[in-house]
């Protein structure tokens, strides 16, 4: 199976760049999630509860945008 994306440049340059950088954004979000998880597991309050809140917010935003890690 093959898939192709077509962009009209330069009008759709931003959309083109977004498509090309998708894997980088995923890596950023995964690293953020790992850092927050580590903070939850290994930190004292209030850092652990703040990290829990941020991680829950992250997963809420992912769900609302119908993407997952």
N, C-alpha and C positions, 0 to 999 in steps of 0.2 A: 504494500500500500504506500502511496506517495501523497503528500499534501503540498500545495503551493500557496504562497501568499503573494499578492500583487499589490504594489503601491505605485501611485502616480507621484513621481518626484519632480520638483521639490515641494509640491503642495502638501504631500503626506509624509514629509520628512520626519516629523515628530512621531507619528504612528509607526513608521519604519524603524526608527531608533528604539522605540518601546518594544517592538517585536524582537529585535536583535538582542536586546538587553534582558529579556525575560528570565533567562537562567541566572543572571547576576542578581536580579532582584530576589529570586527564590533563595539563593545562597545567603543574601543579607538577612532575610526573614528567618531562615533556619538558624543562623548564628545568633541572632537576637533571641530567639526562643531558647536555644541552649544556654545562653548567658543568664536569662531570666530564671530558667529551671535550676541552674547551679546556685543562683542567689537564694531562691526559695529553699533549697535543700541545706545550704551551708551558712546562711546568715542569721543574725539575730534580728529581733524586731527593732525598728519598724521596717528595715530593708526587706525582710522576707514577705511581709504583708503587701508592701508596695510592689514588689516583683510579682506576687500572685495576682494583684489587680491588673498590672500591665500585661501579664501573660493571658489572663482571661479576656481582656480587651482585644489583644492580638487575635485570639481565636474567634472572638465575636466578629471582628472585621473580616477575617478570612471566610467565615461562614456566610456573612452577608454578601460577599462577593463571589460566593460559590467556588472557592478554591481551597485546597488543603495542602498540608505539608507531607 
